[in-house]
């Protein structure tokens, strides 16, 4: 499993969607390669590291994140000829008077922060979608996730903008890195699947047929074993909220004050992926080059045992 902080999870292993999938299918050995801040450039690097280290695996599932576009456009750039990645030296982070005040309250005034969160939680439940915990801006309209439904800056640096490549350049670079990943896996007959899921902003401002969904559904044609779309499940969960509490979905499925899933949200993602795995189960690949490299293969098996 490759992905960023959503895949790595903000909580414990058993509440993460990768941990839930592993518990659902004990017959599979699942390795979580998700790391906070990763994107297709580093998904590719991680897969290459696994392939060259002798790690044997039968399938790769990539959890593409909304923020990957900005990371590829404005944060990561290639170094050298061997797939190295470095971070942009010029970065700018969102600040405002309110965010500075809210951050100060959250860090130093515990009781005041508790009262603020109580009020904020109830306002969100009522459908007032403005929540600034003191960093990153409004949870429901951050620049990192807004590119799917409104214009964002192609001239400002990370993370308030998408310079130097811009949104279109970021999308193109995503596809380029994913093409390389698909090609290198296909050479070894290792199937690739892609999973997409929404941030809170998509559930407020976007639709089930998001730009993110369309991009990767199209890219997966002829390449992916599965294209797994978790947007419908989370939009359906949102529709379950009563009319007098239209924002209950955020409090229920996301970490309050954050864009990441809580245990309930992770369970939704896990259920969608589990259905896809049941429909098209992973297939055990035969041992590769066992006759050509018997000593190396036996060492790998010994380590696995």
C-alpha positions as CSV (number, residue, x, y, z in Angstrom):
1,X,0.0,0.0,0.0
2,X,1.5,3.3,-1.1
3,X,0.2,6.8,0.0
4,X,0.7,9.7,2.2
5,X,-0.4,10.6,5.7
6,X,-3.9,9.3,5.1
7,X,-2.5,5.9,4.3
8,X,0.1,6.0,7.1
9,X,-2.8,7.1,9.4
10,X,-3.0,9.6,12.2
11,X,-4.2,7.0,14.6
12,X,-3.4,3.4,15.7
13,X,-2.8,0.6,13.2
14,X,-6.0,-1.2,14.1
15,X,-8.1,1.9,13.4
16,X,-6.4,2.8,10.1
17,X,-7.9,1.7,6.8
18,X,-4.8,-0.3,6.0
19,X,-4.9,-2.0,9.4
20,X,-8.6,-2.7,8.9
21,X,-8.0,-4.2,5.5
22,X,-5.2,-6.4,6.9
23,X,-7.5,-7.6,9.7
24,X,-10.2,-8.4,7.1
25,X,-7.8,-10.5,5.0
26,X,-5.5,-12.3,7.3
27,X,-4.5,-14.6,4.4
28,X,-2.7,-11.6,2.8
29,X,0.6,-10.1,4.1
30,X,0.1,-6.3,3.8
31,X,3.0,-3.8,4.0
32,X,2.0,-0.2,4.7
33,X,4.3,2.1,2.7
34,X,2.4,5.3,3.4
35,X,4.4,8.2,4.7
36,X,3.3,11.7,5.7
37,X,3.9,14.1,2.9
38,X,4.6,11.5,0.2
39,X,3.2,11.9,-3.4
40,X,3.7,10.1,-6.7
41,X,7.5,11.0,-6.9
42,X,8.1,9.3,-3.6
43,X,5.5,6.5,-4.2
44,X,7.8,5.7,-7.2
45,X,11.0,5.9,-5.1
46,X,9.5,3.7,-2.4
47,X,8.4,1.0,-4.9
48,X,11.9,1.1,-6.5
49,X,13.5,0.7,-3.1
50,X,11.3,-2.4,-2.5
51,X,12.0,-3.9,-5.9
52,X,15.8,-3.4,-5.7
53,X,16.0,-4.6,-2.1
54,X,14.7,-8.1,-3.0
55,X,11.4,-7.7,-1.2
56,X,8.8,-9.9,-2.9
57,X,5.2,-8.6,-3.4
58,X,2.3,-9.6,-5.6
59,X,0.4,-6.3,-6.0
60,X,0.6,-2.6,-5.4
61,X,-2.3,-0.4,-4.3
62,X,-1.7,3.4,-4.5
63,X,-4.0,5.7,-2.5
64,X,-3.7,8.9,-4.5
65,X,-4.3,12.0,-2.4
66,X,-5.9,15.4,-3.3
67,X,-2.7,17.2,-2.0
68,X,-0.4,15.2,-4.4
69,X,-1.1,17.8,-7.1
70,X,0.4,20.7,-5.0
71,X,3.3,18.5,-3.8
72,X,4.3,17.7,-7.3
73,X,3.8,21.2,-8.6
74,X,5.3,23.2,-5.8
75,X,7.1,21.1,-3.2
76,X,9.2,18.3,-4.7
77,X,11.6,18.4,-7.6
78,X,13.8,15.8,-9.2
79,X,17.5,15.5,-8.3
80,X,20.0,13.6,-10.5
81,X,19.3,10.8,-12.9
82,X,18.3,8.1,-10.5
83,X,14.9,9.3,-9.1
84,X,16.1,11.4,-6.2
85,X,13.7,14.0,-4.8
86,X,14.3,17.2,-2.9
87,X,12.0,19.8,-1.4
88,X,11.6,23.3,-2.7
89,X,13.8,25.8,-0.8
90,X,11.1,28.6,-1.0
91,X,8.0,27.9,1.0
92,X,5.2,30.1,2.3
93,X,2.6,29.0,4.9
94,X,-0.9,30.4,5.5
95,X,-1.2,32.9,8.3
96,X,-3.9,35.5,9.3
97,X,-4.6,37.4,12.5
98,X,-7.3,34.8,13.4
99,X,-5.1,31.8,12.7
100,X,-2.3,33.3,14.9
101,X,-4.8,33.9,17.7
102,X,-6.4,30.5,17.3
103,X,-3.0,28.8,17.4
104,X,-2.0,30.7,20.5
105,X,-5.2,29.7,22.3
106,X,-4.8,26.0,21.3
107,X,-1.2,26.0,22.5
108,X,-1.4,28.0,25.7
109,X,-5.0,28.4,26.9
110,X,-6.3,24.9,27.5
111,X,-9.7,25.8,29.0
112,X,-10.4,28.6,26.5
113,X,-9.4,26.2,23.7
114,X,-11.9,23.6,25.1
115,X,-14.7,26.2,25.0
116,X,-13.7,27.3,21.4
117,X,-13.8,23.7,20.2
118,X,-17.2,23.1,21.8
119,X,-18.6,26.2,19.9
120,X,-16.8,25.3,16.7
121,X,-18.0,21.7,16.8
122,X,-21.6,22.8,17.1
123,X,-21.4,25.4,14.4
124,X,-20.0,22.8,12.0
125,X,-22.8,20.4,12.9
126,X,-25.2,23.2,11.9
127,X,-23.5,23.3,8.5
128,X,-21.4,26.5,9.1
129,X,-18.3,25.2,7.3
130,X,-15.6,27.4,8.5
131,X,-13.0,25.9,10.8
132,X,-9.5,27.3,11.2
133,X,-7.5,25.5,13.9
134,X,-4.7,28.0,13.6
135,X,-2.7,26.5,10.7
136,X,-3.4,25.7,7.1
137,X,-6.5,27.9,6.9
138,X,-10.1,26.8,6.7
139,X,-10.3,23.0,6.9
140,X,-13.2,23.2,4.4
141,X,-11.4,25.3,1.8
142,X,-7.7,24.9,2.0
143,X,-5.5,25.7,-1.0
144,X,-4.1,22.2,-1.0
145,X,-7.5,20.7,-1.7
146,X,-9.3,23.6,-3.6
147,X,-7.9,22.9,-7.0
148,X,-10.6,20.4,-7.8
149,X,-13.4,23.0,-7.6
150,X,-12.1,26.6,-7.8
151,X,-9.1,28.5,-9.1
152,X,-5.9,28.5,-7.0
153,X,-2.7,30.5,-7.4
154,X,-0.1,29.1,-9.9
155,X,2.4,31.9,-9.1
156,X,2.6,31.7,-5.3
157,X,4.9,29.1,-3.6
158,X,4.0,26.1,-1.5
159,X,1.7,25.8,0.4
160,X,-0.4,28.8,-0.4
161,X,0.1,28.3,-4.1
162,X,1.2,25.9,-6.9
163,X,4.3,27.6,-8.3
164,X,6.4,26.9,-10.2
165,X,4.6,24.2,-12.2
166,X,1.0,25.2,-11.5
167,X,-2.0,22.9,-11.2
168,X,-1.8,21.6,-14.8
169,X,1.9,21.0,-14.4
170,X,1.4,19.2,-11.1
171,X,-1.2,16.9,-12.6
172,X,1.1,16.2,-15.6
173,X,4.0,15.3,-13.2
174,X,1.7,13.1,-11.1
175,X,0.8,11.1,-14.3
176,X,4.4,11.0,-15.4
177,X,5.5,9.4,-12.1
178,X,2.6,7.1,-12.0
179,X,3.4,6.0,-15.6
180,X,6.9,5.1,-14.6
181,X,5.6,3.2,-11.6
182,X,3.1,1.3,-13.8
183,X,5.7,0.5,-16.4
184,X,8.3,-0.8,-13.9
185,X,5.7,-2.9,-12.2
186,X,4.3,-4.2,-15.5
187,X,7.8,-5.4,-16.5
188,X,7.6,-7.7,-13.5
189,X,3.9,-8.6,-14.0
190,X,2.9,-6.9,-10.8
191,X,-0.6,-5.4,-11.0
192,X,-1.3,-1.9,-9.9
193,X,-4.5,-0.4,-8.4
194,X,-5.5,3.2,-7.6
195,X,-7.8,4.4,-4.8
196,X,-9.2,8.0,-4.6
197,X,-11.0,9.6,-1.7
198,X,-12.2,13.1,-0.8
199,X,-11.0,15.7,1.7
200,X,-13.7,17.6,3.7
201,X,-13.5,20.4,1.1
202,X,-14.7,18.1,-1.7
203,X,-17.8,17.1,0.4
204,X,-18.7,20.7,0.8
205,X,-17.8,22.3,-2.5
206,X,-17.3,19.5,-5.0
207,X,-19.3,16.6,-6.4
208,X,-19.1,12.8,-6.6
209,X,-17.7,13.2,-10.2
210,X,-14.8,15.3,-8.9
211,X,-12.0,16.4,-11.1
212,X,-9.8,14.1,-9.0
213,X,-12.0,11.1,-9.8
214,X,-12.1,11.9,-13.5
215,X,-8.3,12.2,-13.8
216,X,-7.5,8.9,-12.2
217,X,-10.4,7.0,-13.6
218,X,-9.2,7.9,-17.1
219,X,-5.6,7.2,-16.2
220,X,-6.4,3.8,-14.9
221,X,-8.0,2.7,-18.2
222,X,-5.8,-0.1,-19.6
223,X,-3.3,0.2,-16.6
224,X,-5.0,-0.6,-13.3
225,X,-6.3,-3.9,-12.0
226,X,-8.8,-1.9,-10.1
227,X,-9.9,1.8,-9.9
228,X,-11.4,2.2,-6.5
229,X,-13.5,5.3,-5.9
230,X,-14.4,6.1,-2.3
231,X,-16.2,9.4,-3.2
232,X,-19.7,7.9,-3.5
233,X,-19.4,6.2,-0.1
234,X,-18.5,9.4,1.8
235,X,-21.0,11.5,-0.1
236,X,-23.7,8.9,0.8
237,X,-22.5,9.1,4.5
238,X,-22.9,12.9,4.3
239,X,-26.5,12.5,3.0
240,X,-27.4,10.4,6.1
241,X,-27.1,13.5,8.3
242,X,-30.4,15.0,9.4
243,X,-31.6,18.3,8.0
244,X,-31.1,20.0,11.4
245,X,-27.5,18.8,11.6
246,X,-26.2,18.8,8.1
247,X,-22.5,18.9,9.2
248,X,-22.7,15.8,11.3
249,X,-20.6,13.9,8.7
250,X,-17.5,15.9,9.5
251,X,-17.7,15.4,13.2
252,X,-18.4,11.7,12.7
253,X,-15.8,10.8,10.0
254,X,-12.9,13.2,10.3
255,X,-10.5,14.3,13.1
256,X,-11.9,17.5,14.3
257,X,-9.9,20.5,13.2
258,X,-8.1,18.4,10.7
259,X,-8.6,17.0,7.2
260,X,-7.7,13.4,8.0
261,X,-10.1,10.5,8.7
262,X,-10.8,9.4,12.3
263,X,-11.6,5.7,13.0
264,X,-15.1,6.0,11.5
265,X,-13.9,7.6,8.3
266,X,-11.1,5.0,8.0
267,X,-13.7,2.3,8.3
268,X,-15.6,3.7,5.3
269,X,-12.5,3.7,3.2
270,X,-11.6,0.2,4.3
271,X,-15.0,-1.1,3.4
272,X,-14.8,0.3,-0.1
273,X,-11.4,-1.2,-0.7
274,X,-12.4,-4.5,0.9
275,X,-15.3,-4.9,-1.6
276,X,-12.9,-4.2,-4.4
277,X,-10.5,-6.9,-3.2
278,X,-13.3,-9.4,-2.8
279,X,-14.4,-8.7,-6.4
280,X,-10.9,-9.1,-7.8
281,X,-8.8,-10.9,-5.2
282,X,-5.0,-10.5,-5.3
283,X,-3.2,-13.4,-6.9
284,X,0.0,-15.0,-5.6
285,X,2.7,-14.7,-8.2
286,X,5.2,-17.5,-8.8
287,X,8.7,-17.0,-7.3
288,X,10.7,-14.9,-9.7
289,X,14.0,-16.2,-11.1
290,X,14.3,-18.9,-8.5
291,X,16.4,-21.1,-10.8
292,X,18.7,-18.3,-11.9
293,X,19.4,-17.0,-8.3
294,X,18.7,-19.9,-5.9
295,X,21.0,-18.6,-3.2
296,X,19.5,-15.1,-3.2
297,X,16.0,-16.5,-3.3
298,X,16.6,-18.8,-0.3
299,X,18.0,-16.0,1.7
300,X,14.9,-13.8,1.0
301,X,12.7,-16.7,2.1
302,X,14.7,-17.3,5.2
303,X,14.4,-13.7,6.2
304,X,10.6,-13.8,5.6
305,X,10.2,-16.8,7.8
